[in-house]
Amino acid sequence: MLYWNTIKINDVVEQLRQQGEDIDDKTLSHISLLPYKHVLPNGTYFIEDEGKG
């Protein structure tokens, strides 16, 4: 989940930059998802394959 969230944040930042927003890389270096309770960097994740019936 941490990886997915990181990818999504990157997507949002890139979209904002394409719209002309000035988002400094130095500012982004202070963003971390680790302080949040729902993030388990060493946890076990169960992902169901929605393609299987």
PDB file with one MODEL, atoms N, CA, C and O in Angstrom:
MODEL        1
ATOM      1  N   MET A   1       0.818  -1.196   0.000  1.00  0.00           N
ATOM      2  CA  MET A   1       0.000   0.000   0.000  1.00  0.00           C
ATOM      3  C   MET A   1       0.865   1.264   0.000  1.00  0.00           C
ATOM      4  O   MET A   1       0.514   2.271  -0.614  1.00  0.00           O
ATOM      5  N   LEU A   2       1.965   1.194   0.677  1.00  0.00           N
ATOM      6  CA  LEU A   2       2.864   2.342   0.713  1.00  0.00           C
ATOM      7  C   LEU A   2       3.358   2.671  -0.689  1.00  0.00           C
ATOM      8  O   LEU A   2       3.423   3.837  -1.078  1.00  0.00           O
ATOM      9  N   TYR A   3       3.705   1.636  -1.441  1.00  0.00           N
ATOM     10  CA  TYR A   3       4.164   1.831  -2.814  1.00  0.00           C
ATOM     11  C   TYR A   3       3.056   2.454  -3.662  1.00  0.00           C
ATOM     12  O   TYR A   3       3.302   3.401  -4.409  1.00  0.00           O
ATOM     13  N   TRP A   4       1.837   1.925  -3.548  1.00  0.00           N
ATOM     14  CA  TRP A   4       0.700   2.432  -4.321  1.00  0.00           C
ATOM     15  C   TRP A   4       0.457   3.904  -3.995  1.00  0.00           C
ATOM     16  O   TRP A   4       0.265   4.715  -4.901  1.00  0.00           O
ATOM     17  N   ASN A   5       0.464   4.253  -2.707  1.00  0.00           N
ATOM     18  CA  ASN A   5       0.248   5.642  -2.300  1.00  0.00           C
ATOM     19  C   ASN A   5       1.332   6.557  -2.868  1.00  0.00           C
ATOM     20  O   ASN A   5       1.048   7.673  -3.303  1.00  0.00           O
ATOM     21  N   THR A   6       2.564   6.080  -2.860  1.00  0.00           N
ATOM     22  CA  THR A   6       3.673   6.868  -3.396  1.00  0.00           C
ATOM     23  C   THR A   6       3.486   7.118  -4.891  1.00  0.00           C
ATOM     24  O   THR A   6       3.711   8.228  -5.373  1.00  0.00           O
ATOM     25  N   ILE A   7       3.077   6.089  -5.616  1.00  0.00           N
ATOM     26  CA  ILE A   7       2.830   6.237  -7.051  1.00  0.00           C
ATOM     27  C   ILE A   7       1.693   7.229  -7.298  1.00  0.00           C
ATOM     28  O   ILE A   7       1.785   8.061  -8.200  1.00  0.00           O
ATOM     29  N   LYS A   8       0.632   7.150  -6.512  1.00  0.00           N
ATOM     30  CA  LYS A   8      -0.508   8.056  -6.684  1.00  0.00           C
ATOM     31  C   LYS A   8      -0.127   9.506  -6.378  1.00  0.00           C
ATOM     32  O   LYS A   8      -0.553  10.423  -7.080  1.00  0.00           O
ATOM     33  N   ILE A   9       0.673   9.711  -5.332  1.00  0.00           N
ATOM     34  CA  ILE A   9       1.140  11.068  -5.010  1.00  0.00           C
ATOM     35  C   ILE A   9       1.956  11.609  -6.182  1.00  0.00           C
ATOM     36  O   ILE A   9       1.800  12.767  -6.568  1.00  0.00           O
ATOM     37  N   ASN A  10       2.818  10.781  -6.741  1.00  0.00           N
ATOM     38  CA  ASN A  10       3.614  11.197  -7.895  1.00  0.00           C
ATOM     39  C   ASN A  10       2.715  11.581  -9.064  1.00  0.00           C
ATOM     40  O   ASN A  10       2.956  12.588  -9.729  1.00  0.00           O
ATOM     41  N   ASP A  11       1.678  10.782  -9.316  1.00  0.00           N
ATOM     42  CA  ASP A  11       0.746  11.084 -10.403  1.00  0.00           C
ATOM     43  C   ASP A  11       0.069  12.440 -10.201  1.00  0.00           C
ATOM     44  O   ASP A  11      -0.069  13.217 -11.146  1.00  0.00           O
ATOM     45  N   VAL A  12      -0.344  12.714  -8.983  1.00  0.00           N
ATOM     46  CA  VAL A  12      -1.012  13.987  -8.676  1.00  0.00           C
ATOM     47  C   VAL A  12      -0.042  15.154  -8.867  1.00  0.00           C
ATOM     48  O   VAL A  12      -0.397  16.175  -9.457  1.00  0.00           O
ATOM     49  N   VAL A  13       1.173  14.998  -8.369  1.00  0.00           N
ATOM     50  CA  VAL A  13       2.168  16.066  -8.494  1.00  0.00           C
ATOM     51  C   VAL A  13       2.473  16.337  -9.961  1.00  0.00           C
ATOM     52  O   VAL A  13       2.550  17.494 -10.374  1.00  0.00           O
ATOM     53  N   GLU A  14       2.648  15.281 -10.752  1.00  0.00           N
ATOM     54  CA  GLU A  14       2.929  15.466 -12.176  1.00  0.00           C
ATOM     55  C   GLU A  14       1.767  16.139 -12.894  1.00  0.00           C
ATOM     56  O   GLU A  14       1.978  16.981 -13.768  1.00  0.00           O
ATOM     57  N   GLN A  15       0.543  15.773 -12.530  1.00  0.00           N
ATOM     58  CA  GLN A  15      -0.632  16.399 -13.144  1.00  0.00           C
ATOM     59  C   GLN A  15      -0.688  17.882 -12.795  1.00  0.00           C
ATOM     60  O   GLN A  15      -0.966  18.711 -13.661  1.00  0.00           O
ATOM     61  N   LEU A  16      -0.427  18.221 -11.540  1.00  0.00           N
ATOM     62  CA  LEU A  16      -0.433  19.625 -11.128  1.00  0.00           C
ATOM     63  C   LEU A  16       0.660  20.411 -11.845  1.00  0.00           C
ATOM     64  O   LEU A  16       0.444  21.551 -12.257  1.00  0.00           O
ATOM     65  N   ARG A  17       1.824  19.806 -11.992  1.00  0.00           N
ATOM     66  CA  ARG A  17       2.917  20.477 -12.709  1.00  0.00           C
ATOM     67  C   ARG A  17       2.541  20.728 -14.169  1.00  0.00           C
ATOM     68  O   ARG A  17       2.861  21.780 -14.723  1.00  0.00           O
ATOM     69  N   GLN A  18       1.869  19.771 -14.784  1.00  0.00           N
ATOM     70  CA  GLN A  18       1.435  19.949 -16.174  1.00  0.00           C
ATOM     71  C   GLN A  18       0.419  21.078 -16.307  1.00  0.00           C
ATOM     72  O   GLN A  18       0.293  21.683 -17.372  1.00  0.00           O
ATOM     73  N   GLN A  19      -0.301  21.358 -15.230  1.00  0.00           N
ATOM     74  CA  GLN A  19      -1.286  22.441 -15.221  1.00  0.00           C
ATOM     75  C   GLN A  19      -0.653  23.774 -14.862  1.00  0.00           C
ATOM     76  O   GLN A  19      -1.341  24.791 -14.766  1.00  0.00           O
ATOM     77  N   GLY A  20       0.674  23.768 -14.663  1.00  0.00           N
ATOM     78  CA  GLY A  20       1.381  25.011 -14.400  1.00  0.00           C
ATOM     79  C   GLY A  20       1.689  25.291 -12.939  1.00  0.00           C
ATOM     80  O   GLY A  20       2.246  26.343 -12.626  1.00  0.00           O
ATOM     81  N   GLU A  21       1.346  24.391 -12.046  1.00  0.00           N
ATOM     82  CA  GLU A  21       1.641  24.585 -10.623  1.00  0.00           C
ATOM     83  C   GLU A  21       3.145  24.443 -10.389  1.00  0.00           C
ATOM     84  O   GLU A  21       3.792  23.579 -10.980  1.00  0.00           O
ATOM     85  N   ASP A  22       3.689  25.290  -9.531  1.00  0.00           N
ATOM     86  CA  ASP A  22       5.103  25.225  -9.176  1.00  0.00           C
ATOM     87  C   ASP A  22       5.237  24.411  -7.897  1.00  0.00           C
ATOM     88  O   ASP A  22       4.940  24.897  -6.806  1.00  0.00           O
ATOM     89  N   ILE A  23       5.684  23.173  -8.041  1.00  0.00           N
ATOM     90  CA  ILE A  23       5.854  22.284  -6.892  1.00  0.00           C
ATOM     91  C   ILE A  23       7.326  21.915  -6.825  1.00  0.00           C
ATOM     92  O   ILE A  23       7.843  21.200  -7.683  1.00  0.00           O
ATOM     93  N   ASP A  24       7.991  22.415  -5.795  1.00  0.00           N
ATOM     94  CA  ASP A  24       9.425  22.257  -5.631  1.00  0.00           C
ATOM     95  C   ASP A  24       9.768  20.858  -5.108  1.00  0.00           C
ATOM     96  O   ASP A  24       9.116  20.364  -4.189  1.00  0.00           O
ATOM     97  N   ASP A  25      10.785  20.221  -5.688  1.00  0.00           N
ATOM     98  CA  ASP A  25      11.218  18.903  -5.229  1.00  0.00           C
ATOM     99  C   ASP A  25      11.675  18.931  -3.770  1.00  0.00           C
ATOM    100  O   ASP A  25      11.507  17.951  -3.044  1.00  0.00           O
ATOM    101  N   LYS A  26      12.248  20.046  -3.349  1.00  0.00           N
ATOM    102  CA  LYS A  26      12.706  20.158  -1.956  1.00  0.00           C
ATOM    103  C   LYS A  26      11.513  20.082  -0.996  1.00  0.00           C
ATOM    104  O   LYS A  26      11.606  19.473   0.069  1.00  0.00           O
ATOM    105  N   THR A  27      10.414  20.694  -1.374  1.00  0.00           N
ATOM    106  CA  THR A  27       9.197  20.630  -0.566  1.00  0.00           C
ATOM    107  C   THR A  27       8.673  19.202  -0.514  1.00  0.00           C
ATOM    108  O   THR A  27       8.261  18.728   0.545  1.00  0.00           O
ATOM    109  N   LEU A  28       8.685  18.516  -1.647  1.00  0.00           N
ATOM    110  CA  LEU A  28       8.196  17.141  -1.696  1.00  0.00           C
ATOM    111  C   LEU A  28       9.040  16.193  -0.848  1.00  0.00           C
ATOM    112  O   LEU A  28       8.541  15.170  -0.379  1.00  0.00           O
ATOM    113  N   SER A  29      10.299  16.521  -0.652  1.00  0.00           N
ATOM    114  CA  SER A  29      11.170  15.650   0.137  1.00  0.00           C
ATOM    115  C   SER A  29      10.736  15.563   1.597  1.00  0.00           C
ATOM    116  O   SER A  29      11.209  14.694   2.330  1.00  0.00           O
ATOM    117  N   HIS A  30       9.845  16.448   2.026  1.00  0.00           N
ATOM    118  CA  HIS A  30       9.362  16.441   3.414  1.00  0.00           C
ATOM    119  C   HIS A  30       8.069  15.646   3.582  1.00  0.00           C
ATOM    120  O   HIS A  30       7.545  15.542   4.691  1.00  0.00           O
ATOM    121  N   ILE A  31       7.557  15.092   2.501  1.00  0.00           N
ATOM    122  CA  ILE A  31       6.322  14.316   2.566  1.00  0.00           C
ATOM    123  C   ILE A  31       6.655  12.874   2.919  1.00  0.00           C
ATOM    124  O   ILE A  31       7.530  12.263   2.306  1.00  0.00           O
ATOM    125  N   SER A  32       5.958  12.336   3.905  1.00  0.00           N
ATOM    126  CA  SER A  32       6.133  10.935   4.279  1.00  0.00           C
ATOM    127  C   SER A  32       4.789  10.361   4.695  1.00  0.00           C
ATOM    128  O   SER A  32       4.021  11.008   5.406  1.00  0.00           O
ATOM    129  N   LEU A  33       4.510   9.144   4.248  1.00  0.00           N
ATOM    130  CA  LEU A  33       3.270   8.468   4.623  1.00  0.00           C
ATOM    131  C   LEU A  33       3.439   7.646   5.893  1.00  0.00           C
ATOM    132  O   LEU A  33       2.453   7.149   6.437  1.00  0.00           O
ATOM    133  N   LEU A  34       4.659   7.493   6.371  1.00  0.00           N
ATOM    134  CA  LEU A  34       4.916   6.601   7.500  1.00  0.00           C
ATOM    135  C   LEU A  34       4.279   7.014   8.830  1.00  0.00           C
ATOM    136  O   LEU A  34       3.980   6.128   9.631  1.00  0.00           O
ATOM    137  N   PRO A  35       4.051   8.304   9.117  1.00  0.00           N
ATOM    138  CA  PRO A  35       3.458   8.644  10.416  1.00  0.00           C
ATOM    139  C   PRO A  35       1.994   8.241  10.578  1.00  0.00           C
ATOM    140  O   PRO A  35       1.450   8.366  11.675  1.00  0.00           O
ATOM    141  N   TYR A  36       1.356   7.771   9.543  1.00  0.00           N
ATOM    142  CA  TYR A  36      -0.063   7.475   9.617  1.00  0.00           C
ATOM    143  C   TYR A  36      -0.315   6.048  10.082  1.00  0.00           C
ATOM    144  O   TYR A  36       0.385   5.122   9.671  1.00  0.00           O
ATOM    145  N   LYS A  37      -1.315   5.874  10.939  1.00  0.00           N
ATOM    146  CA  LYS A  37      -1.624   4.578  11.546  1.00  0.00           C
ATOM    147  C   LYS A  37      -1.983   3.513  10.522  1.00  0.00           C
ATOM    148  O   LYS A  37      -1.680   2.338  10.728  1.00  0.00           O
ATOM    149  N   HIS A  38      -2.623   3.898   9.422  1.00  0.00           N
ATOM    150  CA  HIS A  38      -3.075   2.904   8.456  1.00  0.00           C
ATOM    151  C   HIS A  38      -1.955   2.369   7.569  1.00  0.00           C
ATOM    152  O   HIS A  38      -2.176   1.444   6.787  1.00  0.00           O
ATOM    153  N   VAL A  39      -0.757   2.940   7.680  1.00  0.00           N
ATOM    154  CA  VAL A  39       0.360   2.497   6.863  1.00  0.00           C
ATOM    155  C   VAL A  39       1.185   1.487   7.651  1.00  0.00           C
ATOM    156  O   VAL A  39       1.696   1.795   8.728  1.00  0.00           O
ATOM    157  N   LEU A  40       1.310   0.286   7.112  1.00  0.00           N
ATOM    158  CA  LEU A  40       2.087  -0.775   7.736  1.00  0.00           C
ATOM    159  C   LEU A  40       3.228  -1.160   6.792  1.00  0.00           C
ATOM    160  O   LEU A  40       3.058  -2.054   5.963  1.00  0.00           O
ATOM    161  N   PRO A  41       4.384  -0.503   6.903  1.00  0.00           N
ATOM    162  CA  PRO A  41       5.449  -0.750   5.935  1.00  0.00           C
ATOM    163  C   PRO A  41       5.965  -2.183   5.948  1.00  0.00           C
ATOM    164  O   PRO A  41       6.484  -2.656   4.936  1.00  0.00           O
ATOM    165  N   ASN A  42       5.837  -2.876   7.057  1.00  0.00           N
ATOM    166  CA  ASN A  42       6.314  -4.253   7.154  1.00  0.00           C
ATOM    167  C   ASN A  42       5.164  -5.233   7.347  1.00  0.00           C
ATOM    168  O   ASN A  42       5.371  -6.357   7.804  1.00  0.00           O
ATOM    169  N   GLY A  43       3.973  -4.816   7.005  1.00  0.00           N
ATOM    170  CA  GLY A  43       2.785  -5.630   7.239  1.00  0.00           C
ATOM    171  C   GLY A  43       2.550  -6.660   6.139  1.00  0.00           C
ATOM    172  O   GLY A  43       3.284  -6.727   5.153  1.00  0.00           O
ATOM    173  N   THR A  44       1.529  -7.443   6.335  1.00  0.00           N
ATOM    174  CA  THR A  44       1.109  -8.425   5.348  1.00  0.00           C
ATOM    175  C   THR A  44      -0.122  -7.894   4.648  1.00  0.00           C
ATOM    176  O   THR A  44      -1.057  -7.418   5.293  1.00  0.00           O
ATOM    177  N   TYR A  45      -0.124  -7.974   3.338  1.00  0.00           N
ATOM    178  CA  TYR A  45      -1.224  -7.454   2.563  1.00  0.00           C
ATOM    179  C   TYR A  45      -1.860  -8.580   1.765  1.00  0.00           C
ATOM    180  O   TYR A  45      -1.161  -9.412   1.187  1.00  0.00           O
ATOM    181  N   PHE A  46      -3.166  -8.605   1.735  1.00  0.00           N
ATOM    182  CA  PHE A  46      -3.910  -9.599   0.994  1.00  0.00           C
ATOM    183  C   PHE A  46      -4.637  -8.884  -0.132  1.00  0.00           C
ATOM    184  O   PHE A  46      -5.515  -8.056   0.111  1.00  0.00           O
ATOM    185  N   ILE A  47      -4.274  -9.202  -1.344  1.00  0.00           N
ATOM    186  CA  ILE A  47      -4.868  -8.549  -2.493  1.00  0.00           C
ATOM    187  C   ILE A  47      -5.612  -9.608  -3.294  1.00  0.00           C
ATOM    188  O   ILE A  47      -5.016 -10.574  -3.771  1.00  0.00           O
ATOM    189  N   GLU A  48      -6.908  -9.419  -3.435  1.00  0.00           N
ATOM    190  CA  GLU A  48      -7.728 -10.368  -4.165  1.00  0.00           C
ATOM    191  C   GLU A  48      -7.642 -10.078  -5.651  1.00  0.00           C
ATOM    192  O   GLU A  48      -7.641  -8.921  -6.072  1.00  0.00           O
ATOM    193  N   ASP A  49      -7.570 -11.121  -6.427  1.00  0.00           N
ATOM    194  CA  ASP A  49      -7.583 -10.986  -7.876  1.00  0.00           C
ATOM    195  C   ASP A  49      -9.026 -10.886  -8.331  1.00  0.00           C
ATOM    196  O   ASP A  49      -9.752 -11.880  -8.341  1.00  0.00           O
ATOM    197  N   GLU A  50      -9.443  -9.680  -8.710  1.00  0.00           N
ATOM    198  CA  GLU A  50     -10.845  -9.457  -9.084  1.00  0.00           C
ATOM    199  C   GLU A  50     -11.220 -10.178 -10.366  1.00  0.00           C
ATOM    200  O   GLU A  50     -12.405 -10.338 -10.660  1.00  0.00           O
ATOM    201  N   GLY A  51     -10.231 -10.615 -11.134  1.00  0.00           N
ATOM    202  CA  GLY A  51     -10.492 -11.302 -12.371  1.00  0.00           C
ATOM    203  C   GLY A  51     -10.941 -12.748 -12.171  1.00  0.00           C
ATOM    204  O   GLY A  51     -11.495 -13.371 -13.077  1.00  0.00           O
ATOM    205  N   LYS A  52     -10.694 -13.268 -10.975  1.00  0.00           N
ATOM    206  CA  LYS A  52     -11.094 -14.661 -10.696  1.00  0.00           C
ATOM    207  C   LYS A  52     -12.463 -14.670 -10.050  1.00  0.00           C
ATOM    208  O   LYS A  52     -12.743 -13.859  -9.168  1.00  0.00           O
ATOM    209  N   GLY A  53     -13.319 -15.582 -10.486  1.00  0.00           N
ATOM    210  CA  GLY A  53     -14.690 -15.597 -10.003  1.00  0.00           C
ATOM    211  C   GLY A  53     -14.866 -16.477  -8.867  1.00  0.00           C
ATOM    212  O   GLY A  53     -15.975 -16.597  -8.345  1.00  0.00           O
TER     213      GLY A  53
ENDMDL
END
